Amino acid sequence: MRLPTVITVLFGLLLSACAAFNPIEEPQVAITHIKMAPGNGFQQQLLVGLQLDNPNSFAVNLGRLRYQLSLQGQALAGGSLNESFSLPANGRTQIVVPVDVNLLSGIGVLRAVMNSMQSELDYQFSLTAAVENFGFGDITINKNGKVGMGAGAP
């Protein structure tokens, strides 16, 4: 086989591979509930339920989550989770992540939340996750919405 023919065939294969490559669609996240865990000194832990929806036709493997949470427009806390898990293709996964709040720095926010007579609170949530398959690196998802809070949350 002559060199120009080999180059043409390789170029055609490369173009076919690029055309078939479909980048990842960003998973969607929603907070399902926020529940206060037992306190420990000046630390309060919130357990935040997350629903992650995967719009892709393939499973997405995530690890090393980092997240920030604001309630009622005020930054409350952040945290991280270093466990790996998989979002099934075109599927949904629910997880609970711990969010540690330093009561000294977050007392104003917690007081406003605890004194609020609303059954739902406005939230802003930012989640950065390491995508472990396909070499995509990190993705960041931002979500605003309303969430129920209290003893009735699962």
Secondary structure as GFF3:
##gff-version 3
##sequence-region A 1 154
A	DSSP	alpha_helix	3	20	.	.	.	ID=ss1
A	DSSP	beta_strand	28	36	.	.	.	ID=ss2
A	DSSP	beta_strand	43	53	.	.	.	ID=ss3
A	DSSP	beta_strand	60	71	.	.	.	ID=ss4
A	DSSP	beta_strand	74	81	.	.	.	ID=ss5
A	DSSP	beta_strand	85	87	.	.	.	ID=ss6
A	DSSP	beta_strand	92	102	.	.	.	ID=ss7
A	DSSP	alpha_helix	103	115	.	.	.	ID=ss8
A	DSSP	beta_strand	120	131	.	.	.	ID=ss9
A	DSSP	beta_strand	137	148	.	.	.	ID=ss10
###
